[in-house]
Amino acid sequence: MDHPGPHAADAALHALVEPAAARVPAGLAPPSPADGPDIVVYGYWPYWVDELDPAWLSGLTHLAIFNVDLNSDGSLSYESRWTGLAGEVVPLAHAAGVKVHLCVTSFDEDVMQAVLSDPGKRASAVARLATLVDAYGADGVNVDFEGLPTSMKEELVLFTQELQAATGEVWHALPVIDWSGAYDYSELAAASDGLFIMGYAFHGTWGNPGPNDPLDPSDLWGSYSLSWSIDDYLANGAPAQSLVLGLPLYGHAWEVSSNTVPTSVTGEAWSVQQASCEETYARGLWEYDAASSSSFARDGGEQLWCDDVDDVRLRVQRAVDEGLLGVGFWALGYEADGLWEMMAEETDLGGDGGGTDGGGTDGGGADGGGADGGAEGRGTRYEEPGACASAGARGARGAALLAALALPLVARRTRRRLAEIPAPRV
């Protein structure tokens, strides 16, 4: 892989950051579980985002605490990122009907090879993860192994099955395009409770300007897009009700040779949080690219591509229309104002009180039973898969798309472009 995966790159930028001592607001009261969404809404809370936002407890069904890291002997590093937080967060989240997962990462091919190929090391990793989950009454593990060696395709499935048996729930973060064919979508879906598609980094700081997550194929940007990726997962055996469409709460900016679209980068490039677009929003510089269903801005010698809340709305609607299990976000704390209000509109599907019975495919789980639990009081999960055709097998596997992200925390703001989007679903 020429570039690190998106979560790996963001973590590398924050490698020296220590989590804040107090990350849960004092006296925070959980919202009513009945107010939760009707589809899965999965969010990653990275250790460098200091404070839990109460809106997450209303807007999410699943919260993944990021991260502990896998070592080559099967042990874990950075356990304090979990142990220093889970004792407060798990009971608070459960009171709101939100499940909590421990996110275990590996972004090193050699480490993945060493652990996954060795039954003893796999067992050590599984045992330690299960201990950490059980110690705090959490709900399971999110496995975020980016850049998996192709030779470890079957071993990752075995690890998933073993982890499922020990922890009860296992989710995976998986690439938007699997260039090398390293991930067995069908078997991972069957062995786990959900697959989080990291639906971002189609363009980034390593290349020329363009949309972070184009919604559909186009003549302008090519065939690779979120809809292509959904079809690719379906064509390769992952049921729609195993898939969570991960969406970015960040964008990218480039110094450019001209402000045409498309154009070429000539100097620096950097990444920005959705929340950091306040100044550009306020100056009225935003334009809309219909080819990708994305917002962008041209300002002198710079070009910025960054989905606003209404662009995210379109992608949430697409996930619902395709009958996917739900949507998710990288990363919590990056969002603009108005995101959770929009999500409340789009994830209220007129059910019996909202919420989800928990992740899982109809045939998921190591024993074929899937996840039958879920947070108490959240009602019935959206369960009517759409008639999405399984069009498009995996394309040629070339150099990786995904690359480094630099995401400074800044003030929040959003804007509306309601005339250009479908009305909220009722």
C-alpha positions in Angstrom: 0.0 0.0 0.0 1.5 3.3 -1.1 -0.4 5.3 1.5 -1.7 4.5 5.0 -5.4 3.9 5.5 -7.4 6.9 6.6 -7.7 6.0 10.3 -4.1 5.0 10.4 -3.0 8.3 8.9 -5.0 10.4 11.3 -3.7 8.3 14.3 -0.1 8.9 13.1 -0.7 12.7 13.2 -1.8 12.4 16.8 0.7 9.8 18.0 2.2 12.1 20.6 -1.2 13.3 22.0 -2.2 12.2 25.4 -5.9 11.8 26.2 -7.3 14.5 28.4 -7.7 13.4 32.1 -11.5 14.2 32.1 -13.3 13.5 28.9 -16.9 13.1 30.2 -18.7 16.3 31.3 -19.5 16.3 35.0 -23.2 15.6 35.7 -24.0 14.5 32.2 -27.5 12.9 32.1 -28.2 10.4 29.2 -31.1 11.0 26.9 -34.1 8.8 26.7 -33.4 5.6 24.7 -36.7 6.0 22.9 -35.2 9.0 21.1 -32.6 7.0 19.2 -32.3 6.4 15.5 -34.1 3.7 13.5 -31.0 2.5 11.7 -27.5 1.8 13.0 -25.5 5.0 13.4 -21.9 4.1 14.2 -19.3 6.6 15.4 -15.6 6.5 16.2 -14.4 8.6 19.2 -10.6 9.0 18.8 -8.5 9.6 21.9 -7.3 13.0 20.8 -10.9 14.4 20.8 -11.2 15.5 24.4 -14.8 15.7 25.5 -17.8 13.6 24.9 -20.6 15.6 23.2 -24.0 14.8 24.7 -25.5 14.9 21.2 -23.6 11.7 20.4 -25.7 9.8 22.9 -28.9 10.9 21.2 -27.6 10.4 17.6 -25.7 7.2 17.8 -26.5 3.5 18.3 -22.9 2.4 18.6 -19.8 4.2 20.0 -16.3 2.9 19.2 -13.6 4.1 21.6 -10.4 4.4 19.5 -8.0 2.8 20.2 -5.8 0.1 21.6 -3.0 -1.2 19.3 -2.0 -4.8 18.6 1.6 -5.8 19.2 3.4 -8.6 17.4 3.3 -11.0 20.3 -0.5 -10.6 20.6 -0.4 -8.2 23.5 -2.0 -4.7 23.4 -0.5 -1.2 23.7 -2.3 2.0 24.9 -4.8 0.1 27.1 -5.2 3.2 29.2 -7.1 4.9 26.4 -9.8 2.3 27.1 -9.4 1.7 30.9 -9.3 5.4 31.6 -12.6 6.1 29.9 -14.8 2.9 29.7 -15.8 3.0 33.4 -17.6 6.3 32.9 -18.7 5.9 29.3 -20.2 2.4 29.2 -22.9 3.0 31.9 -23.7 6.4 30.5 -24.0 5.1 27.0 -26.0 2.0 28.0 -28.5 4.3 29.9 -29.0 6.1 26.6 -29.4 2.8 24.7 -26.0 3.1 22.9 -23.6 0.2 22.6 -19.9 0.6 23.2 -17.1 -1.1 21.4 -13.4 -1.2 22.1 -11.5 -0.5 18.8 -8.4 -2.5 18.3 -6.0 -1.3 15.6 -3.2 -2.6 13.5 -1.6 -0.6 10.7 1.5 -2.6 10.4 1.7 -5.5 7.9 4.4 -7.3 9.9 2.4 -7.2 13.1 -0.8 -8.5 11.4 1.2 -11.3 9.7 2.9 -12.3 13.0 -0.3 -12.4 15.1 -2.9 -13.6 12.6 -0.7 -16.5 11.3 0.0 -17.8 14.8 -2.9 -19.5 16.7 -1.3 -18.9 20.0 -0.8 -15.2 19.4 -4.4 -14.9 18.1 -5.6 -16.6 21.3 -3.6 -14.1 23.4 -5.0 -11.1 21.6 -8.6 -12.5 21.9 -8.2 -13.3 25.6 -6.9 -9.8 26.4 -9.6 -8.0 24.3 -12.3 -10.1 26.0 -11.0 -9.2 29.4 -11.0 -5.5 28.7 -14.5 -5.7 27.2 -15.9 -7.8 30.1 -14.2 -5.7 32.8 -16.5 -2.7 32.0 -19.6 -4.5 30.7 -19.0 -3.2 27.1 -20.6 -4.8 24.1 -17.8 -5.9 21.8 -14.8 -5.1 19.7 -14.2 -3.1 16.5 -11.3 -4.5 14.5 -9.6 -1.8 12.4 -6.7 -3.6 10.6 -5.7 -1.4 7.6 -3.3 -2.6 4.9 -3.9 -6.3 5.6 -1.5 -8.6 3.8 -3.3 -10.6 1.1 -1.8 -13.8 2.6 -3.8 -13.2 5.8 -7.2 -13.2 4.2 -8.4 -16.5 5.7 -6.6 -15.8 9.0 -8.5 -12.6 9.6 -11.8 -14.5 9.2 -10.5 -17.1 11.8 -9.5 -14.2 14.2 -13.0 -12.7 13.8 -14.7 -16.1 14.6 -12.5 -16.5 17.6 -13.1 -13.0 18.8 -16.9 -13.3 18.2 -17.0 -16.4 20.4 -15.2 -14.6 23.2 -16.7 -11.1 23.2 -20.2 -11.4 21.7 -19.9 -8.7 19.1 -17.3 -8.0 16.5 -17.3 -5.2 13.9 -14.8 -4.4 11.1 -13.6 -1.2 9.6 -12.9 -2.1 5.9 -11.5 -0.1 2.9 -13.7 1.7 0.4 -11.7 0.0 -2.3 -9.8 -3.3 -1.6 -7.1 -2.9 -4.1 -5.3 -6.1 -3.3 -8.3 -8.3 -2.6 -7.1 -8.9 1.0 -10.5 -8.8 2.7 -13.1 -11.6 2.3 -16.3 -9.5 2.5 -18.6 -12.5 2.4 -16.9 -14.5 5.1 -16.2 -11.4 7.3 -19.9 -10.5 7.1 -20.9 -14.0 8.1 -18.5 -14.0 11.0 -19.1 -10.5 12.4 -22.0 -8.2 13.4 -21.3 -5.4 10.9 -18.8 -4.1 8.3 -18.0 -0.4 8.5 -17.0 0.8 5.0 -14.5 3.6 5.3 -16.2 5.6 2.6 -13.6 8.4 2.2 -10.2 9.4 0.8 -11.1 9.1 -2.8 -9.0 12.3 -3.1 -6.5 13.5 -0.5 -3.4 15.4 0.3 -1.2 13.1 -1.7 -2.8 14.1 -5.1 -4.9 16.6 -7.0 -8.0 18.3 -5.7 -11.3 16.5 -5.8 -14.2 15.2 -3.7 -13.5 13.2 -0.6 -16.4 10.8 -1.1 -18.1 11.2 -4.5 -21.6 9.8 -4.3 -21.9 8.3 -7.8 -19.7 7.6 -10.8 -19.3 10.5 -13.2 -17.4 11.4 -16.4 -15.6 14.1 -14.4 -14.4 12.0 -11.5 -14.5 8.4 -12.8 -16.2 5.3 -11.7 -14.9 5.0 -8.2 -17.5 6.4 -5.8 -19.6 5.4 -2.8 -22.2 3.7 -5.0 -19.5 1.8 -6.7 -18.2 0.6 -3.3 -21.6 -0.5 -2.1 -22.1 -2.5 -5.3 -18.6 -4.0 -4.9 -19.4 -5.2 -1.4 -22.7 -6.6 -2.5 -21.2 -8.3 -5.6 -18.6 -9.9 -3.4 -21.1 -11.5 -1.0 -21.7 -9.0 1.8 -25.4 -8.7 2.5 -26.8 -5.2 2.5 -27.8 -5.6 6.2 -24.2 -6.2 7.1 -23.0 -2.9 5.7 -22.6 0.5 7.5 -21.6 3.3 5.1 -18.9 5.3 6.9 -18.9 9.0 6.0 -16.2 11.6 6.5 -16.6 14.6 8.8 -13.5 16.2 7.2 -12.3 17.5 3.8 -9.1 18.7 2.1 -7.6 21.9 0.8 -4.9 22.4 -1.8 -2.8 25.2 -3.2 -3.6 25.0 -6.9 -2.3 26.0 -10.3 -5.7 27.4 -11.3 -9.2 27.4 -9.9 -10.8 25.3 -12.6 -12.4 22.0 -11.7 -10.6 19.7 -11.9 -7.2 21.3 -11.5 -3.7 20.4 -10.3 -2.0 20.9 -6.9 1.1 23.1 -7.0 2.1 23.5 -3.4 0.9 22.5 0.0 -2.2 20.3 0.8 -3.8 19.7 4.1 -6.9 18.2 5.7 -9.7 20.1 7.5 -12.5 19.1 9.8 -16.0 19.7 8.7 -16.3 22.1 11.7 -13.4 24.2 10.4 -15.2 25.4 7.4 -16.8 28.2 9.4 -14.8 31.1 7.8 -15.4 29.9 4.3 -19.1 29.3 4.9 -19.4 32.8 6.3 -17.8 34.3 3.3 -20.3 32.7 0.9 -17.6 31.0 -1.2 -19.2 27.6 -1.5 -20.2 26.0 -4.7 -21.8 22.7 -5.5 -20.4 20.0 -7.7 -23.3 18.0 -9.1 -21.0 15.3 -10.5 -20.0 14.2 -7.0 -22.8 15.7 -4.9 -20.1 17.5 -3.0 -19.4 21.1 -1.9 -16.2 23.0 -2.7 -14.8 26.5 -2.5 -12.3 28.5 -4.6 -10.4 31.2 -2.8 -7.5 32.8 -4.6 -4.9 30.1 -5.1 -6.6 27.5 -2.9 -9.3 25.0 -3.5 -11.2 23.3 -0.7 -13.5 20.2 -0.9 -15.5 19.5 2.2 -19.0 18.0 2.5 -21.4 20.2 4.4 -24.3 18.8 6.5 -26.6 18.7 3.5 -24.1 16.7 1.5 -24.0 14.2 4.3 -27.8 14.1 4.3 -27.7 12.9 0.7 -25.4 10.0 1.6 -27.5 9.0 4.6 -30.5 8.9 2.4 -28.7 6.8 -0.1 -27.7 4.3 2.6 -31.3 4.0 3.7 -32.6 3.7 0.1 -30.1 0.8 -0.5 -31.3 -1.0 2.6 -28.0 -0.9 4.3 -27.7 -1.6 8.0 -26.8 2.0 8.6 -24.3 4.8 8.4 -21.3 5.9 10.5 -18.7 8.7 10.9 -15.0 9.3 11.2 -14.7 11.0 13.5 -16.8 12.2 16.4 -15.7 15.7 17.4 -15.1 16.8 13.8 -18.7 17.6 12.9 -20.2 20.9 12.1 -23.2 22.4 13.9 -26.5 21.0 12.6 -25.2 17.5 11.9 -27.1 15.7 14.7 -30.3 17.7 14.0 -30.1 16.5 10.4 -29.4 12.9 11.5 -32.5 13.0 13.8 -34.6 13.9 10.7 -33.1 11.3 8.4 -32.9 8.3 10.8 -36.5 8.7 12.1 -38.1 6.2 9.7 -41.5 6.2 11.4 -40.8 3.1 13.5 -42.1 2.2 17.0 -39.9 4.4 19.1 -36.7 4.4 17.1 -33.4 2.7 17.5 -31.8 -0.6 16.6 -31.9 -4.1 17.8 -28.1 -4.1 17.3 -25.9 -4.8 14.4 -25.6 -8.0 12.5 -26.6 -9.6 9.2 -29.5 -11.9 9.0 -27.0 -14.8 9.0 -24.2 -13.1 10.8 -22.1 -14.1 13.7 -19.7 -17.0 14.1 -22.6 -19.4 14.8 -24.8 -18.1 12.0 -27.2 -16.4 14.4 -26.1 -12.8 14.0 -26.6 -10.3 16.7 -30.0 -10.6 18.4 -29.5 -8.2 21.2 -29.1 -4.5 21.0 -29.6 -1.7 23.4 -32.7 -2.0 25.4 -35.6 0.3 24.5 -34.4 1.3 21.0 -37.3 -0.3 19.1 -37.1 -2.0 15.8 -34.2 -1.7 13.4 -34.9 -0.7 9.8 -35.2 -4.1 8.1 -36.3 -3.6 4.5 -33.3 -4.0 2.3 -33.6 -2.2 -1.0 -33.4 -3.7 -4.4 -29.8 -2.7 -5.1 -28.4 -4.6 -8.0 -25.1 -6.3 -7.5 -23.5 -4.4 -10.3 -19.8 -4.1 -10.7 -17.2 -6.6 -9.5 -14.0 -5.4 -7.9 -11.9 -3.4 -10.4 -8.2 -3.6 -11.1 -6.2 -3.6 -7.9 -3.6 -0.9 -8.1 -1.9 1.6 -5.8 -3.9 2.6 -2.8 -6.1 5.7 -2.7 -6.0 6.3 1.0 -3.6 8.8 2.6 -2.7 11.0 5.5 -5.1 13.4 7.0 -4.4 16.5 9.2 -7.4 17.5 11.2 -7.0 20.4 13.6 -9.9 21.1 16.0 -11.6 24.4 15.4 -14.9 26.2 15.8 -18.1 24.8 14.4 -20.6 26.0 11.9 -22.7 24.6 9.1 -24.9 26.1 6.4 -28.0 25.0 4.6 -28.6 24.5 0.9 -32.2 23.0 1.3 -33.3 23.9 -2.2 -30.8 21.5 -3.7 -31.6 18.4 -1.6 -34.6 16.2 -1.3 -37.0 16.9 1.5 -36.5 15.0 4.7 -38.1 11.6 4.8 -41.3 11.3 6.8 
